[in-house]
Amino acid sequence: MLPVQWDYAGLNGVAGDRPALCTIPLRALFRTAIEEGLLDRSPMASIRNLEIPDHLPDPFTREKMEAILTHLKTNASEQAWNWYEFAFGTGVWFAMFFSATA
């Protein structure tokens, strides 16, 4: 069987970069259908979950974050600086932030 290829752009911010957020409800749905005798087996059985990374990504060092904020303070709008200050301060992932505001 071919591995599942995820079309991240097709998710339109529903699950951001986490396709598992789409497969978990489907697994529960098909499990219920099996328990109620509507299906013999789950079509999700052959779809593997993505591996969970052993560490969280840390794309910027403290120095790099300060350099970005300093550059924005002098070269961008206050709104842009505020957004990055919020993102760096809370650790929110950019994909999560954009999917929540879209």
Secondary structure as UniProt FT lines:
FT   HELIX           8..11
FT   TURN            12..13
FT   TURN            16..17
FT   HELIX           20..35
FT   TURN            36..37
FT   HELIX           43..46
FT   HELIX           62..75
FT   HELIX           78..90
FT   HELIX           94..101
//
